[in-house]
Amino acid sequence: MAGSIKIKVMGVLLLVVLVLGGVVFFRYFFTYEQRQQFRRNIDTVTGQNMTVTVFGFDGRIIKRWVGIEKITSGYARGGSGERNYTFFYTKEGKYVQIPDSVWYIAEEE
């Protein structure tokens, strides 16, 4: 009886030490860019089942895509940092690019 309690306590302590070690490792030994890349990789694995709807200026729905995993914004090549478009891939693997002049909503399903 006392042996099983010791094993459980040691297991919990080991788990706490591993979690704290992981936090310290990712917080202090990863650069900002490495942490961002790690987060993007986790997002890519988990995905986000989203619906993207494009609206006309009069409010009517023009096009809707379902099951989008990730939406990305493109940037100008001149270094101005202005976002010119948004793009994503459909379930079928087709590339879709939406210019900033179009109204759209991306919502999780």
Sequence and secondary structure as in RCSB ss.txt:
>XXXX:A:sequence
MAGSIKIKVMGVLLLVVLVLGGVVFFRYFFTYEQRQQFRRNIDTVTGQNMTVTVFGFDGRIIKRWVGIEKITSGY
ARGGSGERNYTFFYTKEGKYVQIPDSVWYIAEEE
>XXXX:A:secstr
 HHHHHHHHHHHHHHHHHHHHHHHHHHHSS HHHHHHHHHHHHHHH   EEEEEE TTS EEEEEEEE  EEEEE
 TTS   EEEEEEE TT  EEEEETTSEEEEEE 
